[in-house]
Amino acid sequence: MSKPSKEKAVCKTCQHMEPEIVRCGRNQFYCMHPEAKTECLPHRIITRSRESEIPTKTAPKWCPLNQKEAQPCGK
Protein backbone atom coordinates (compact mmCIF):
# COMPACT_ATOMS: atom_id res chain seq x y z
CA MET A 1 0.00 0.00 0.00
CA SER A 2 2.97 2.31 0.25
CA LYS A 3 3.45 4.69 -2.64
CA PRO A 4 6.81 4.84 -4.39
CA SER A 5 8.66 7.78 -2.91
CA LYS A 6 10.00 10.42 -5.24
CA GLU A 7 13.27 11.99 -4.24
CA LYS A 8 12.63 15.54 -3.16
CA ALA A 9 15.20 18.30 -3.11
CA VAL A 10 16.94 18.82 0.21
CA CYS A 11 18.22 22.32 0.93
CA LYS A 12 21.02 21.05 3.17
CA THR A 13 22.74 19.34 0.22
CA CYS A 14 21.63 21.69 -2.59
CA GLN A 15 24.28 23.73 -4.40
CA HIS A 16 21.86 26.70 -4.64
CA MET A 17 21.56 27.13 -0.84
CA GLU A 18 23.74 29.93 0.52
CA PRO A 19 23.91 30.83 4.23
CA GLU A 20 24.38 34.35 5.57
CA ILE A 21 26.03 33.84 8.95
CA VAL A 22 25.86 36.71 11.45
CA ARG A 23 27.54 36.90 14.85
CA CYS A 24 24.62 38.09 16.98
CA GLY A 25 21.12 37.25 15.87
CA ARG A 26 19.62 34.84 13.40
CA ASN A 27 21.41 33.38 10.41
CA GLN A 28 19.51 33.48 7.13
CA PHE A 29 19.58 30.77 4.50
CA TYR A 30 18.85 31.83 0.91
CA CYS A 31 17.92 29.92 -2.23
CA MET A 32 20.07 31.29 -5.07
CA HIS A 33 18.24 29.35 -7.81
CA PRO A 34 17.40 31.73 -10.72
CA GLU A 35 13.73 30.65 -10.73
CA ALA A 36 13.31 31.16 -6.96
CA LYS A 37 13.39 34.96 -6.95
CA THR A 38 10.41 37.09 -5.93
CA GLU A 39 9.21 40.57 -6.88
CA CYS A 40 10.68 42.08 -3.72
CA LEU A 41 13.81 39.99 -3.16
CA PRO A 42 16.39 38.79 -5.68
CA HIS A 43 16.77 35.55 -3.67
CA ARG A 44 14.17 33.78 -1.52
CA ILE A 45 14.77 33.16 2.15
CA ILE A 46 14.48 29.47 3.00
CA THR A 47 14.63 29.88 6.78
CA ARG A 48 16.18 31.76 9.68
CA SER A 49 17.97 30.04 12.53
CA ARG A 50 20.30 30.74 15.43
CA GLU A 51 22.32 27.66 14.43
CA SER A 52 25.02 27.72 11.75
CA GLU A 53 23.43 24.72 10.00
CA ILE A 54 20.11 24.85 8.12
CA PRO A 55 17.35 23.28 10.27
CA THR A 56 14.95 22.23 7.48
CA LYS A 57 14.91 18.60 6.38
CA THR A 58 13.34 19.04 2.93
CA ALA A 59 12.89 21.89 0.49
CA PRO A 60 9.92 24.31 0.73
CA LYS A 61 6.84 23.95 -1.51
CA TRP A 62 8.01 26.75 -3.80
CA CYS A 63 11.36 25.04 -4.58
CA PRO A 64 11.88 25.04 -8.39
CA LEU A 65 13.68 21.67 -8.23
CA ASN A 66 10.58 19.99 -6.76
CA GLN A 67 8.21 21.72 -9.19
CA LYS A 68 10.08 20.39 -12.23
CA GLU A 69 9.44 16.83 -11.07
CA ALA A 70 5.73 17.45 -10.37
CA GLN A 71 4.68 18.61 -13.83
CA PRO A 72 1.61 16.83 -15.24
CA CYS A 73 2.02 14.16 -17.92
CA GLY A 74 1.49 15.10 -21.54
CA LYS A 75 2.78 18.68 -21.30
PyMOL commands that place a pseudoatom at each C-alpha (Angstrom):
pseudoatom trace, name=CA, resn=MET, resi=1, chain=A, elem=C, hetatm=0, pos=[0.000, 0.000, 0.000]
pseudoatom trace, name=CA, resn=SER, resi=2, chain=A, elem=C, hetatm=0, pos=[2.971, 2.314, 0.249]
pseudoatom trace, name=CA, resn=LYS, resi=3, chain=A, elem=C, hetatm=0, pos=[3.446, 4.690, -2.645]
pseudoatom trace, name=CA, resn=PRO, resi=4, chain=A, elem=C, hetatm=0, pos=[6.811, 4.839, -4.391]
pseudoatom trace, name=CA, resn=SER, resi=5, chain=A, elem=C, hetatm=0, pos=[8.660, 7.781, -2.906]
pseudoatom trace, name=CA, resn=LYS, resi=6, chain=A, elem=C, hetatm=0, pos=[9.997, 10.423, -5.240]
pseudoatom trace, name=CA, resn=GLU, resi=7, chain=A, elem=C, hetatm=0, pos=[13.271, 11.988, -4.237]
pseudoatom trace, name=CA, resn=LYS, resi=8, chain=A, elem=C, hetatm=0, pos=[12.631, 15.538, -3.162]
pseudoatom trace, name=CA, resn=ALA, resi=9, chain=A, elem=C, hetatm=0, pos=[15.195, 18.296, -3.111]
pseudoatom trace, name=CA, resn=VAL, resi=10, chain=A, elem=C, hetatm=0, pos=[16.945, 18.818, 0.207]
pseudoatom trace, name=CA, resn=CYS, resi=11, chain=A, elem=C, hetatm=0, pos=[18.223, 22.323, 0.926]
pseudoatom trace, name=CA, resn=LYS, resi=12, chain=A, elem=C, hetatm=0, pos=[21.019, 21.051, 3.171]
pseudoatom trace, name=CA, resn=THR, resi=13, chain=A, elem=C, hetatm=0, pos=[22.741, 19.343, 0.220]
pseudoatom trace, name=CA, resn=CYS, resi=14, chain=A, elem=C, hetatm=0, pos=[21.629, 21.690, -2.586]
pseudoatom trace, name=CA, resn=GLN, resi=15, chain=A, elem=C, hetatm=0, pos=[24.281, 23.727, -4.401]
pseudoatom trace, name=CA, resn=HIS, resi=16, chain=A, elem=C, hetatm=0, pos=[21.862, 26.701, -4.638]
pseudoatom trace, name=CA, resn=MET, resi=17, chain=A, elem=C, hetatm=0, pos=[21.565, 27.134, -0.842]
pseudoatom trace, name=CA, resn=GLU, resi=18, chain=A, elem=C, hetatm=0, pos=[23.738, 29.930, 0.521]
pseudoatom trace, name=CA, resn=PRO, resi=19, chain=A, elem=C, hetatm=0, pos=[23.912, 30.828, 4.226]
pseudoatom trace, name=CA, resn=GLU, resi=20, chain=A, elem=C, hetatm=0, pos=[24.380, 34.348, 5.567]
pseudoatom trace, name=CA, resn=ILE, resi=21, chain=A, elem=C, hetatm=0, pos=[26.035, 33.837, 8.948]
pseudoatom trace, name=CA, resn=VAL, resi=22, chain=A, elem=C, hetatm=0, pos=[25.861, 36.712, 11.455]
pseudoatom trace, name=CA, resn=ARG, resi=23, chain=A, elem=C, hetatm=0, pos=[27.542, 36.896, 14.849]
pseudoatom trace, name=CA, resn=CYS, resi=24, chain=A, elem=C, hetatm=0, pos=[24.624, 38.086, 16.979]
pseudoatom trace, name=CA, resn=GLY, resi=25, chain=A, elem=C, hetatm=0, pos=[21.120, 37.255, 15.874]
pseudoatom trace, name=CA, resn=ARG, resi=26, chain=A, elem=C, hetatm=0, pos=[19.624, 34.844, 13.397]
pseudoatom trace, name=CA, resn=ASN, resi=27, chain=A, elem=C, hetatm=0, pos=[21.414, 33.382, 10.413]
pseudoatom trace, name=CA, resn=GLN, resi=28, chain=A, elem=C, hetatm=0, pos=[19.513, 33.483, 7.132]
pseudoatom trace, name=CA, resn=PHE, resi=29, chain=A, elem=C, hetatm=0, pos=[19.582, 30.771, 4.503]
pseudoatom trace, name=CA, resn=TYR, resi=30, chain=A, elem=C, hetatm=0, pos=[18.849, 31.828, 0.907]
pseudoatom trace, name=CA, resn=CYS, resi=31, chain=A, elem=C, hetatm=0, pos=[17.924, 29.917, -2.231]
pseudoatom trace, name=CA, resn=MET, resi=32, chain=A, elem=C, hetatm=0, pos=[20.069, 31.292, -5.073]
pseudoatom trace, name=CA, resn=HIS, resi=33, chain=A, elem=C, hetatm=0, pos=[18.240, 29.351, -7.813]
pseudoatom trace, name=CA, resn=PRO, resi=34, chain=A, elem=C, hetatm=0, pos=[17.405, 31.733, -10.719]
pseudoatom trace, name=CA, resn=GLU, resi=35, chain=A, elem=C, hetatm=0, pos=[13.733, 30.651, -10.732]
pseudoatom trace, name=CA, resn=ALA, resi=36, chain=A, elem=C, hetatm=0, pos=[13.308, 31.165, -6.961]
pseudoatom trace, name=CA, resn=LYS, resi=37, chain=A, elem=C, hetatm=0, pos=[13.388, 34.962, -6.950]
pseudoatom trace, name=CA, resn=THR, resi=38, chain=A, elem=C, hetatm=0, pos=[10.405, 37.094, -5.934]
pseudoatom trace, name=CA, resn=GLU, resi=39, chain=A, elem=C, hetatm=0, pos=[9.213, 40.569, -6.884]
pseudoatom trace, name=CA, resn=CYS, resi=40, chain=A, elem=C, hetatm=0, pos=[10.685, 42.084, -3.716]
pseudoatom trace, name=CA, resn=LEU, resi=41, chain=A, elem=C, hetatm=0, pos=[13.807, 39.986, -3.159]
pseudoatom trace, name=CA, resn=PRO, resi=42, chain=A, elem=C, hetatm=0, pos=[16.388, 38.791, -5.680]
pseudoatom trace, name=CA, resn=HIS, resi=43, chain=A, elem=C, hetatm=0, pos=[16.768, 35.552, -3.671]
pseudoatom trace, name=CA, resn=ARG, resi=44, chain=A, elem=C, hetatm=0, pos=[14.168, 33.777, -1.521]
pseudoatom trace, name=CA, resn=ILE, resi=45, chain=A, elem=C, hetatm=0, pos=[14.772, 33.163, 2.146]
pseudoatom trace, name=CA, resn=ILE, resi=46, chain=A, elem=C, hetatm=0, pos=[14.483, 29.469, 3.004]
pseudoatom trace, name=CA, resn=THR, resi=47, chain=A, elem=C, hetatm=0, pos=[14.629, 29.878, 6.779]
pseudoatom trace, name=CA, resn=ARG, resi=48, chain=A, elem=C, hetatm=0, pos=[16.184, 31.763, 9.682]
pseudoatom trace, name=CA, resn=SER, resi=49, chain=A, elem=C, hetatm=0, pos=[17.969, 30.039, 12.531]
pseudoatom trace, name=CA, resn=ARG, resi=50, chain=A, elem=C, hetatm=0, pos=[20.300, 30.741, 15.429]
pseudoatom trace, name=CA, resn=GLU, resi=51, chain=A, elem=C, hetatm=0, pos=[22.319, 27.659, 14.427]
pseudoatom trace, name=CA, resn=SER, resi=52, chain=A, elem=C, hetatm=0, pos=[25.019, 27.719, 11.746]
pseudoatom trace, name=CA, resn=GLU, resi=53, chain=A, elem=C, hetatm=0, pos=[23.428, 24.715, 9.996]
pseudoatom trace, name=CA, resn=ILE, resi=54, chain=A, elem=C, hetatm=0, pos=[20.111, 24.849, 8.122]
pseudoatom trace, name=CA, resn=PRO, resi=55, chain=A, elem=C, hetatm=0, pos=[17.348, 23.280, 10.273]
pseudoatom trace, name=CA, resn=THR, resi=56, chain=A, elem=C, hetatm=0, pos=[14.952, 22.230, 7.478]
pseudoatom trace, name=CA, resn=LYS, resi=57, chain=A, elem=C, hetatm=0, pos=[14.909, 18.604, 6.379]
pseudoatom trace, name=CA, resn=THR, resi=58, chain=A, elem=C, hetatm=0, pos=[13.338, 19.038, 2.928]
pseudoatom trace, name=CA, resn=ALA, resi=59, chain=A, elem=C, hetatm=0, pos=[12.893, 21.888, 0.488]
pseudoatom trace, name=CA, resn=PRO, resi=60, chain=A, elem=C, hetatm=0, pos=[9.925, 24.308, 0.731]
pseudoatom trace, name=CA, resn=LYS, resi=61, chain=A, elem=C, hetatm=0, pos=[6.841, 23.948, -1.509]
pseudoatom trace, name=CA, resn=TRP, resi=62, chain=A, elem=C, hetatm=0, pos=[8.013, 26.748, -3.799]
pseudoatom trace, name=CA, resn=CYS, resi=63, chain=A, elem=C, hetatm=0, pos=[11.359, 25.039, -4.584]
pseudoatom trace, name=CA, resn=PRO, resi=64, chain=A, elem=C, hetatm=0, pos=[11.883, 25.042, -8.388]
pseudoatom trace, name=CA, resn=LEU, resi=65, chain=A, elem=C, hetatm=0, pos=[13.676, 21.674, -8.227]
pseudoatom trace, name=CA, resn=ASN, resi=66, chain=A, elem=C, hetatm=0, pos=[10.575, 19.988, -6.763]
pseudoatom trace, name=CA, resn=GLN, resi=67, chain=A, elem=C, hetatm=0, pos=[8.212, 21.719, -9.190]
pseudoatom trace, name=CA, resn=LYS, resi=68, chain=A, elem=C, hetatm=0, pos=[10.079, 20.391, -12.231]
pseudoatom trace, name=CA, resn=GLU, resi=69, chain=A, elem=C, hetatm=0, pos=[9.436, 16.826, -11.065]
pseudoatom trace, name=CA, resn=ALA, resi=70, chain=A, elem=C, hetatm=0, pos=[5.732, 17.448, -10.368]
pseudoatom trace, name=CA, resn=GLN, resi=71, chain=A, elem=C, hetatm=0, pos=[4.681, 18.610, -13.829]
pseudoatom trace, name=CA, resn=PRO, resi=72, chain=A, elem=C, hetatm=0, pos=[1.614, 16.835, -15.242]
pseudoatom trace, name=CA, resn=CYS, resi=73, chain=A, elem=C, hetatm=0, pos=[2.025, 14.156, -17.924]
pseudoatom trace, name=CA, resn=GLY, resi=74, chain=A, elem=C, hetatm=0, pos=[1.488, 15.098, -21.539]
pseudoatom trace, name=CA, resn=LYS, resi=75, chain=A, elem=C, hetatm=0, pos=[2.779, 18.676, -21.295]
for i in range(1, 75): cmd.bond("trace and resi %d" % i, "trace and resi %d" % (i + 1))
show_as sticks, trace
zoom trace
